[in-house]
C-alpha cells in the first residue's frame, strides 16, 4: 500500500508527547513522500478556552478552527519538526467529540494512515485503550498507529 496522506491527530493531552508523535510520523511519511495532515481536535469547551488564551475576539471575527489549530503550540512544534525533516504537511482543526472527529477528518482527508497518541495504562487498564484511541482504532477508514507516551 502506498502512503499518500497520513493524518496525525492531536488533542489537549498530546503537548508533552510531540517528540514521539513527530518521530513516528516522520518515520512513515519521509520514505513514502507522504503529506501529513496535522489535525487538532477540540471539544467545545476546549475550543472556547483556547480561543480566549490565543486572544481571538469572537465579536470582531468569525473564528475558524483551522486558524486556531495553526496557532496552537502543539501544532507549531510538530510543524517545525516536519519542516526540519522536509516532510510536506497541512493543518486542520475541528470542534467536536475527539474520536468521532478524528475518524471524520481521516475520511475527509482520504488518509491512508492515522496516527494517534495515548498514555501508559495501569496494569488493569492495559486491557483497554482510552476511549478516543479505542474509537479511532475501531472506526477509522484506514490503518491506525498508536503512539504510546512515556507518562
Buried (B, 14 or more C-beta within 10 A) or exposed (E): EEBBBBBBBBBBBBEEBBEBBBEBBBEBBBEBEBBBBBBBBBBEEBBBEBBEEEEBEEEEEEBEBBBBBBBBEBBBBBBEBBEEBEBEBBBBBBBBBBBBBBBBBBBEBEBBBBBBBBBEEEEEEEEEBBEBBBBBBEBBBBEBBBBBBEE
